[in-house]
Amino acid sequence: RFHMPSAVLYTELLKLCVCIVVLAVQKLRPSDRSASDIGYLSQLSWSSWTYAVPAAMFVAQNNLVFLAMARLDPPTFQLWACFKLIPAGIFARLLLGQRRTKVQWWALVLLVLGM
């Protein structure tokens, strides 16, 4: 048995650590940027706010995933986990304007049906 909020917290902290390491590696790599470090960090900080809403949604989704794992049997959980591919494809089309070919739509359907 696991403590659901702790599992989500540790997952998010691990993702934060990975992001910090990636940022540090990118910052150490020589680049063509002529901006100062402070200007770059303030720009990075401002652009990070645009990711706050999706990040909060992912935290909520992770909470729901752990809740579902605790309440559903494994086959049912896996079916629902694969089903979320279809709404993701539909939202990518409606909200982001991404086009999918018929082959890609059929691939999504087969992925869902295959699980």
C-alpha positions as CSV (number, residue, x, y, z in Angstrom):
1,R,0.0,0.0,0.0
2,F,1.2,3.5,-0.8
3,H,0.3,7.0,0.4
4,M,-1.2,8.6,-2.7
5,P,-0.3,12.3,-2.1
6,S,3.3,11.3,-1.2
7,A,3.7,9.3,-4.4
8,V,2.5,12.2,-6.5
9,L,4.8,14.6,-4.6
10,Y,7.8,12.4,-5.1
11,T,7.0,12.0,-8.8
12,E,6.7,15.8,-9.3
13,L,10.0,16.4,-7.3
14,L,11.8,13.8,-9.5
15,K,10.5,15.6,-12.6
16,L,11.7,18.9,-11.1
17,C,15.2,17.5,-10.4
18,V,15.4,16.2,-14.0
19,C,14.4,19.6,-15.4
20,I,17.0,21.4,-13.2
21,V,19.7,19.0,-14.4
22,V,18.7,19.5,-18.1
23,L,18.7,23.2,-17.6
24,A,22.1,23.1,-15.9
25,V,23.6,21.0,-18.8
26,Q,22.1,23.4,-21.4
27,K,23.4,26.4,-19.5
28,L,27.0,24.9,-19.3
29,R,27.0,24.2,-23.0
30,P,28.5,27.1,-25.1
31,S,25.9,28.9,-27.1
32,D,25.5,31.9,-29.4
33,R,23.5,33.8,-26.9
34,S,24.7,37.4,-26.3
35,A,22.2,38.1,-23.5
36,S,23.4,38.3,-19.9
37,D,22.7,35.4,-17.6
38,I,20.3,37.4,-15.5
39,G,18.3,38.4,-18.6
40,Y,18.2,34.8,-19.7
41,L,17.0,33.6,-16.3
42,S,14.3,36.3,-16.1
43,Q,13.1,35.4,-19.6
44,L,13.1,31.7,-18.6
45,S,11.2,32.6,-15.4
46,W,8.6,34.5,-17.4
47,S,8.2,31.8,-20.0
48,S,7.8,29.2,-17.3
49,W,4.6,30.8,-16.2
50,T,2.9,29.8,-19.4
51,Y,3.4,26.2,-18.4
52,A,1.8,26.6,-15.0
53,V,-1.7,25.6,-16.1
54,P,-0.7,22.5,-18.0
55,A,1.6,21.5,-15.1
56,A,-1.2,21.9,-12.6
57,M,-3.4,19.8,-14.9
58,F,-0.7,17.1,-15.0
59,V,-0.5,17.1,-11.2
60,A,-4.3,16.7,-11.0
61,Q,-4.1,13.9,-13.6
62,N,-1.3,12.1,-11.6
63,N,-3.5,12.3,-8.5
64,L,-6.4,10.7,-10.4
65,V,-4.1,8.0,-11.9
66,F,-3.0,6.9,-8.4
67,L,-6.6,7.0,-7.2
68,A,-7.6,4.9,-10.2
69,M,-4.8,2.4,-9.5
70,A,-6.0,2.1,-6.0
71,R,-9.6,1.5,-6.9
72,L,-9.6,-0.4,-10.2
73,D,-8.3,-3.9,-11.1
74,P,-5.2,-3.8,-13.4
75,P,-7.0,-4.8,-16.7
76,T,-9.7,-2.1,-16.2
77,F,-7.1,0.5,-15.3
78,Q,-5.0,-0.3,-18.4
79,L,-8.1,0.0,-20.7
80,W,-8.9,3.4,-19.3
81,A,-5.3,4.5,-19.5
82,C,-5.2,3.6,-23.2
83,F,-8.6,5.2,-23.9
84,K,-7.2,8.6,-23.0
85,L,-5.3,8.5,-26.3
86,I,-8.5,9.1,-28.3
87,P,-9.5,12.3,-26.4
88,A,-5.8,13.5,-26.6
89,G,-6.0,13.1,-30.4
90,I,-9.4,14.9,-30.6
91,F,-8.2,17.8,-28.4
92,A,-5.0,18.1,-30.4
93,R,-7.2,18.6,-33.4
94,L,-9.7,20.9,-31.9
95,L,-7.6,23.0,-29.6
96,L,-4.2,22.9,-31.3
97,G,-5.3,22.6,-34.9
98,Q,-3.1,19.6,-35.5
99,R,-4.1,17.5,-38.5
100,R,-4.0,13.7,-38.5
101,T,-4.0,11.5,-41.5
102,K,-6.5,8.6,-41.7
103,V,-3.7,6.2,-41.0
104,Q,-2.8,8.1,-37.8
105,W,-6.4,8.1,-36.6
106,W,-6.6,4.3,-37.4
107,A,-3.4,3.8,-35.5
108,L,-4.9,5.6,-32.5
109,V,-8.0,3.4,-32.6
110,L,-5.9,0.3,-33.0
111,L,-3.7,1.3,-30.0
112,V,-6.8,1.7,-27.9
113,L,-8.4,-1.5,-29.1
114,G,-5.2,-3.5,-28.8
115,M,-5.0,-2.8,-25.1
